[in-house]
Each structure stands twice: as C-alpha cells, then as structure tokens.
C-alpha cells in the first residue's frame, strides 16, 4: 500500500510540475503576443538632433537686422555665407546688393529728413555726378541677382520667390538711378517694370508683402513730381499717386519681412513731407526701439520730437 501511495504521489507531483511548466510557457507566449516588440536601436541619423529651423534661412534675417543696425560688413558676411549654403537662391545676392545700396544711402544722408524735406534733393538726387557716385559693388551684385532670378524663371515661369527678387532688384536700381546717378528716365522705366512685377508677385502670393515697397516708392516718387512732369509721364502711361504709395508702404510696414524696416523709414519720412507728424513719430519711435544700435533712427526721432512741424 505504501509503495502504491508513494508511486501515486510521485505521479501527481510530476503532473503538477508539467502543468505548472505549461502554464508558465502559456503566460510567456501570451505576453509575447500582447506586448509590442522591442524597438530597434536608433540609427545615427535619428540620434542627431533635428534642427527646428533652417539656420541658413535665419542668416538672411540676421543679415538684414545687421544692415538696419548699420553693420554693413557684418550683414554682407551673413549674406555671403547664405549664398554658399544656398547657391540656387537669387535672394542671397539681392540681399548683398541691398547692403551696398543701403550703405551708400547712409553715407549720403538719403534716409534723413534733411534729404526728404528738401525738394531739390528729394527730386533731383544727391550732390555729385554719376561718375563720382557710381557704386560698382551694388551694380554688379544687383545684376547677378537679377540674372539668377531670370534663369530660375526660364523653367519656373510663375515662381513667386524669383519674381520677388526681380521686383527687389528693379526697385533698388530704380532708386539708385533716381537718387544716386540722377538718371530720371531710366529710373521711371525701372519703376514701371518693378510695379508690374510686384503686382504679379502679389497675385501669386499675397503674403509676399515686401513687394509693396517697390509699388509704394514708385507711386510716391512719381506722385511727388511737379504737375507738368506728371502730365508728361501720364501720356507715356506712367502714373503716380502719393496717397496710394503711402498706403502700399503701410502694407509693407504691417506685413513685410526683409524690407519692413526699410519701408518703415521711407514711410516715416514721407509722412513728414505730408505733415502727418503723429504717424511719423510713431514709426520713428518703433524703429529707434527695435534698432537701438542705429543712431540714425534715434536722431530722426529726437529731431521730430523737438520740431513737430517739420521745421528742422
């Protein structure tokens, strides 16, 4: 009896062990089915932190800020580096051209109330002849940017970015011809061309508000010419409207990107010419706050505070 009992006990223990082993295996199998498989180790590309923004594109913003702080060498360094990183983008060269023109405007006192409020200077340009004032660096960079944009447009005929660059290059050269080299007819032809390009850009991309700078400046300059000159131009299909020009510059001030501060100083000075001193004071105050390193903005702001009627 005892042997039989022990034999049965051993069989029960064996069966229990088998059942327990089976239970453990079943649980393990279920766990393997319900739990997700372990993730593979990250690749070297995934281990590299992703950039939240294109640092190259940020160079344009940084460069334009330096330009408006009158650090022209620093601005050009950013623009040249951007060109190396994005050689296909004509905006890099256009930005470089802008730095040469803005620097010359600063040297010649163009962006001041002394220039804008003097009709002889405003309508006839700076002192000196074309040869004395020739800015080869601007002309070369501007021409290169224009040709690069045209090359892109051969295959992408409605590329708003390249069209914006054309608008900028033609607008800048129009300003250069008018103010620096005093070639008024050449300037007016470029103004008309830039206006047409700006309208095309805005029809394709309404957010490209920098295009309004060319439209606004063109309308304001032509609208400021003596009546007999405007009548002559009107016959040739070139129209100007000071009020419309100021409204277009307001659009660039409100929603522009790279040229927003440029539009703001131009609009402030135009407001002074039109005796809208409260608006001019607001614009100059904003510029002097945003760009404290630029003594020009602070000087013009202080000057207008001292002489609110524009009698400097």
C-alpha angles and dihedrals in degrees: 000000000000092000091050091050092050091047091052091047091053090049091051092049091049092049091048091050091049091048092048091049090049090050092051092049091048092051091048091050092049090048091052090051096047101039118075116249115260114272117249116250113272117265121242089258091055091047090058111089113248118239112241091208138019103265090199091058089048088060089069091054090046092047094051090048090054089048091055089048087057093245093133096165091052091047093052091049089058093045094049091049089050090052090054091051095042107027090161094062115087091196090079092061092042089054090051089051090051090055092056093047095045090049091053091046088053093049092049095044094241096143094058136097088241088066100035097047093049108082092198091058098034095052099032105036136233127326119277133046130280094266092052093048099040111137105201094176091057094045093049096046093044092049091049091051092049093049092047091051091049090051091056091048091057088074100021102042095176101039103143093200094058091042089054089053089052089050090051095046094047091044093050093047090049089054090046093050092047101043107023108031096021095226098149100176092048089048093051091051091053091045090056091048093048091049091055091048092048092054090050092049093050092047089055097038117014090187092066091093094158085080089072090070092071091044094047097046092046094050093045097047094046091043090054095056119106115275096253091054092048090050090051092049092045089061087053091052096255111128132182135193121182095198093048090048092054091049090053091050088050088057090053090047091052100043110007122117119195096014098039095104090045090052089047096055092044091049092047091054092045089052089054090052090051093046093246091136098158091059091044091051092053092049094047091046091053092048094049090050095046094045107031091163091064109086092188094069093045091048094050091047092051091045093054091047090054094043108030092170091061095249099136 
